[in-house]
Amino acid sequence: MAGFIIKRLLQAIFATLAVTLLVSFAIRLTGDPALMLTQGAGSITEADLERIREALGVNRPFFVQYFEFLKGMVTFDFGRSFLGGTPVSRLIATALPATLALAFWSMLISVVISIPLGIKAATSRGRFADQIIRVLSLVGLSFPNFWLAIMLVLVFGITWNLLPPSGMSDWTSYIMPSVTMGVILTAVNVRLVRTTMLETLNSQYIMVARAKGLSETRVLYKHALRNCAIPLVTYLGLQFGGLLGGIVVVERVFNWPGMGTLAFDAVSARDYPVLQATIMVLSLMIIAVNLLVDIAYGLIDPRIRTE
């Protein structure tokens, strides 16, 4: 197991370097940050622009800038934002917990709802309960997350004034964005749980467990669900990684101060240090989640540890 973890960590380092290198090169093709910072500032000469570029450090060769970024990465010193001069590490330290908390609650809502519904659909195959659950999951898949987010804001935030429509103030601020993401994830996970449970319930060892007189709850949740856990854990890990990197739309709708909003603003302003650091941190988080998923395989199924 130790050799496997070391191998995955080395892969993670190379993957992160490749991603940050690609993003750093691509963002520099989108425009000059000095021009962005001086928009609406009146008469600006080329000498003024050159002084701004020198102050920002963007007049140096690309690879010099990139290796400076890697050098600072070791000490978590990513430089300062072009907008306001705030240390990038401080911006990330503020935004990352907000995104992680939102992703965690979204996943928790999805897991708590989808596993019981998926099992109920599998055990009621072809009957009324199964048909209703499948229709609801299909409806959930049809909702664009931004549409659902806007509807929740209009109904619960503005019309009924029950929940804060935007921002992150107290625990009630988590409800609408978490439900928005959780509903979309639940629609997918219910169908996954149902499919894997149908395959497992036809297995011989399930028949043996029932023949021994074990309760149906014990058969379903201890024996059948555990053997369905490998594909479910794999997909949940991918979903969590996708939430970290693809939650931008929901964060923008709810004005959530997370990594998605930080990256979006950095792209708009050509803020190289912020975008490079944001992509690097998100890449490391996604790779770490996938590593934890691989380790979880061995905990769920001892045969994997043996292999």
Summary of the structure (lengths in Angstrom):
residues: 307
radius of gyration: 24.0
end to end distance: 10.2
largest distance: 85.9
contacts: 970
relative contact order: 0.14
helix: 79%
strand: 1%
